[in-house]
């Protein structure tokens, strides 16, 4: 099974993407790493809501285990993706 994987920092910037993500969505790693996920890779009408939800959940230390939303590919198409989410934590249990 191939899985698209990415990680975001607490501000919603991309810190990791795997090769399957890049290959299937048409990006190069330099197009994605360090960029603001919600502002640059989601359809415009979803950005504010998705980012606000992410920031609120990040602050509370909770997550929504499964989300379905569109992302924008490198060529501008929309692709519907179902995500499994988790919060990465450090050794003391704080969101990482």
N, C-alpha and C positions, 0 to 999 in steps of 0.2 A: 504494500500500500504506500502510495506517495502522499505526503502531507505538506501542505503549505504551513510554514511556521514563521512567526515574527515575534519580537519582543519590543516593548515600549518602555521608556523611562517614565518617571512620575509626572512629567510634563506632556507626555504623549509623543515624544520623539522616538523614531525607530532606532533601536540599538542592535538589532540582529534580523536578518532574513535568510532563509535557506535557499539553496539552488532551485528547488522546485517552485518556490514563490517567484523567483526571478524568471525562470524559463517559461512558466505558464502565464505570467502577467506582462511579460515583455520588458521588464526593467533590468537595468544593470545595478549592481550593489551601490555604486556611487550616486545613482539617481534616488536612492531610498534611504540609505544610512544617514542618520542625523537629521532627517527631515521630519516635519510635523505631520504625523499620520492623519489626523482628522481634517486638517486644512488642505492637504495635498492629494490624498488618495481616496477620499469619500466624495460621493456626489454632493454638490453644493447644498441642496435642500436638507441633507442629513447631518451636515457638519456640526452645527451649533448644538443640537440635541445630543449627538453621540459624544462630543467632547465634554459637555456638561455632565453627562452621566458617568463617563470615565473618571473625571476629576472628583466628582462627589464620591463615587465608589472607592477611588484610590484613597481619599481622605479618611473614609470610614473603615477602610481595610476589608471591604467586602467585594465580591465579584458576582457577575451573572454567569453561570456555568456554560450557557449556550446562547449564542446570538446569531441571527441571520440578518445580513445586510449586504448592500451592493458596495463594491469597490471599483475604482476606475483603473483600467489597464493603461499601459504606456501609450497605446494608440487611441485612447479616449473612449473605448467601449466600457460598458458596465458588466461586471460579472457578479452574480449572486453567490455569496460564500456563507457557509455555516461554520461558525467558529466555536471551538471549545476553549474556554478561558480559565486562567488561573492567575493567582498573584504569586510572584516569586518572593521568597522571604529570606532574610539573613539568618545567621545562627541564633539570634535572640528572638526570632519570630517577627521582626519588623518588615513591612513591605520593602522590597529591594528594588 
